[in-house]
Amino acid sequence: MKNPLKNSALGITLISILLGLFVGALILLFIGYNPIEAYSVMLNGIFGSVRYLSWTIIYATPIILTGLSVAFAFKTGLFNIGAEGQYIVGALTAALVGYYVPMPTLLHIPFVLICSITAGSLWGSIAGYLKARFGVNEVISTIMLNWIALYLNNFFVLNEKIKRPGSEATNKILDSAKIIFFDVWKKSPDGQAFRKAHPFFNDIFRTPANAGFLIAILAAVLVLLILNKTTLGYSLKAVGFNKDAAEFGGINIKSSMISSMAIAGGLSGLAGAVQVTGFTREASALAAMEGYGFEGISVALIGANNPIGCVLAGLFYGALKYGGSKIQPRIGAPYEIISIIMGTIVLFIAMPKLIRMMKITKKKEAE
Amino acid sequence: MLLESIAFLLGTTLMYATPLIYTSLGGTISENSGVVNIGLEGIMFMGAFIGAAIGYYTHSGWIGFLAAGVVGGLFGLLHAVACISFTADQVVSGIAINFLGPGFALLLSRLMFDGAAMTLPLPLDEKISRPLNGLFPQNSFFDVILNRYSTVYLAFFLVLVVWFVLYKTKLGLRIRSVGEHPEAAATLGIDVYKIRYMSVIASGVFAGFGGAAVSVAIVSQFRITLISGQGFIALAAMIFGKWKPQGAMWACLLFGFAQAIVVFMPRTGIEVSSQLLSMLPYILTLILLVVFVGKSVAPSADGKIYEKN
């Protein structure tokens, strides 16, 4: 009898996740913390209330989008380490357009999103162009572009004319550009009264619950459609599958590379826009990378480069990040255990051979 | 005034290039044997922490430096096990290392330094020594350039060693043959796995040194933003240096020079945004990659999975 789960990518992913959590538990035990207590604090911190769930989704939203970005590029044979930089330019663009270009809400939100997508897209296509035209490895060029984006962001944010006095951030975006649910109404007397009467909604309104998650799901569906139902998607996948065969088949590889990176960049730019318009409402000076790009890489890997997989993996990672943020204040275990768990999961996903071997030994033992 | 500026620029170049040289030598060894290691960044991060932490507790920058090499080697071993024995995708395994290195470093830092994400600073006399101190009159031209921490001279010496090993010894020939054509090397009786294991572990040791070269020489403690991308820059330097130790060294020096200009400009009184200036090393790399490298010349089996039959 063949169990389809056992040898599939999904099976390997699930086993990797379990192994990652197991290694995390061992390390917690080794450094003197009770892993059961730590994991139950985390679980309670994720599912304990509607407010926690809302936060989990807010944490997951940007990394679902950067995950989609990395996954899209992967499908076409490119490794987009540049999601981080594309995210930064997207977020910066959103903060600037959201404050300096007043518009009615119905126009402002789409305008901000489109501007950020364009900015991220341009940033991504630089790497695509350098690869197509000059053969520059996209791994290296996107890493450089990440740092250039970081300093570009700081250059704008710290500019005397742009920065909000007394801060190291831009001015908060206008209400019309926010995608936070009922952000103005929920603070009004009407809203307050409603919240008092409905504790469930009050719980949600205490967080910046926003439309970002819906946008991310929409983006996942769009990516799925592009990859599976369009000529563009077909030719991009063909290039990713076998470059030479694709070229022989009449597909222009160079333009494919550029459009693939442009779309991937657009998705990461959108991640930045969603984070700014839905949560931070500003772009701030960065001392180091925030990590959304690298987290996106893990999301793409855990999600097996499948758009729906990315949504689920992003939720998982978001939950781990938000739930994990509670173990330090509650039981004192270092927050970095989360990075170790993620790293271990990614490492196991990289080694399907090991997991298959473990299954074979198990079978032998059973016999 | 001009001489002083030149001396300052050259001296600062040496200082900033050193950690990159260690790490890019590591990358050079590993990739010549056919294993891509983008985990160098994470290993360097770990090395910086281990160097500073062990240095602090043993009161010796050198012990810290060596310990960083050992722990770096362990991370190299992890990458080797994943990539060589379990045929992992090398880039993905490298990404995992980049999570694990900083993860473990910060976790240990919080345990060893009372919850802080930084170590306590080493006293000046416990840092890596400056052997040429006092040889030249203080702040003279040669003093500013050459009076450096021992790690600086060691880095250049190791460039020579790695070059010699790779191109003048049997072992080097084996490393390169395994990176060019593992199947052919195997038919000649070379143990591909063994050579690759050694090379990847060595790359970890070097990246560990690179991290410690920052934390116990250039500065005297580990901080969370200390490495920020230097491992990746070293990787770029290796590619720009065409996978050769001497090439990587020149590329690192160029980076160091760009970084020296960033530090130097404010002293000249010329008004340039420090943020824009900070982009210089990265923009320079992109331009150089476009102008000089073109189609890559990596070892032909670089990054490809090899499985014994």
Interface residues (C-beta under 8 A of the other chain):
Chain A: I27 I31 F79 L130 F134 G135 V136 N137 V139 I140 S141 I143 M144 L145 N146 W147 I148 Y151 L152 N154 F155 L158 A287 A288 M289 F294 I297 S298 L301 P334 E336 I337 I338 S339 I340 M342 G343 T344 V346 L347 I349 A350 M351 K353 L354
Chain B: I38 L78 A82 F86 T87 A88 D89 V91 V92 S93 I95 A96 I97 N98 F99 L100 P102 G103 F104 L106 L107 R110 L111 I224 T225 S228 G229 F232 L235 A236 I239 S273 Q275 L276 S278 M279 Y282 I283 T285 L286 L289 V290 V293 G294 K295 S296
